[in-house]
Amino acid sequence: MQHIEQFYKLWERLANINLDQHTPDDITWKLTRDGCYSAKSAYNMQYLGQVNSLMLNMVWKPWATPKCKTFAWLVLQNRVWTVDRLTRRGWPNCDRCKLCSQTQESASHLLFKCRYSMRVWNKLKDWLGLQDINTANWHHYRSVKEWWKEVIHKRGAQRKAMSSMAMLVSWEIWKERNARVSRNHSITVEMLVNKIKEEVSM
């Protein structure tokens, strides 16, 4: 019935319009000033109303393997299955962070607030000579996205390299966490840092 009603309304609107068979049709493209079609205007039309995102520069442009980029994309949207998310769903979980056993695990705690993760970051910071980064202030950031934007993304000329490093370190910390959860296997901070250094050199 809804389709019939729409058809009837359209028929009513067109009932008083008379077409002249001798007048050629005139087609005007409304998305350009001159009324002519362009592929650029059609492409831009598809994104009208879209929200600008920093994901392109934060995740997809830096150098990293696809799995690191995919993980970074998920973690920046808080879509990784950490304890806090599992708890909200009522799913079984290990309750505490598997790296420090001190606090309920969240993405932000796991990647830049946990004692284990902080030691990893501090050793890599010294190795890279990044003395201007103060990891002691990182506990103020409420989410991974906020931390990433303030600490990693606002690095000027170093932004691309820092984003790549953040993706690799986050991915390796996540893998270490998963090894402890699923296989009950753990490595020391020094071993993880050496592993990250090997990945960087490759």
Long-range contacts (C-beta under 8 A, 24 or more apart in sequence): 54-149, 54-153, 57-153, 57-159, 57-163, 58-148, 58-149, 58-152, 58-153, 58-163, 59-163, 59-167, 61-160, 61-163, 62-160, 62-161, 62-163, 62-164, 62-167, 63-160, 63-161, 63-164, 64-163, 64-164, 64-167, 64-168, 67-171, 68-167, 68-168, 68-170, 68-171, 69-167, 71-167, 71-170, 71-171, 71-174, 72-166, 72-167, 72-170, 72-171, 75-107, 75-111, 75-144, 75-170, 75-174, 76-144, 76-145, 76-148, 77-145, 78-107, 78-143, 78-144, 78-145, 80-107, 80-174, 82-106, 82-107, 82-109, 82-110, 94-181, 97-177, 98-177, 98-180, 98-181, 99-173, 99-176, 99-177, 99-180, 105-177, 107-143, 107-144, 108-141, 108-142, 108-143, 108-144, 108-147, 110-173, 110-174, 110-177, 111-144, 111-147, 111-170, 111-173, 111-174, 112-138, 112-141, 112-144, 112-147, 113-138, 113-139, 116-173, 116-189, 117-173, 119-189, 120-169, 120-173, 120-189, 120-192, 120-193, 120-196, 121-169, 123-189, 123-190, 123-193, 124-165, 124-169, 124-193, 124-196, 127-193, 127-197, 128-165, 165-200, 168-196, 168-199, 168-200, 169-196, 172-196, 172-199
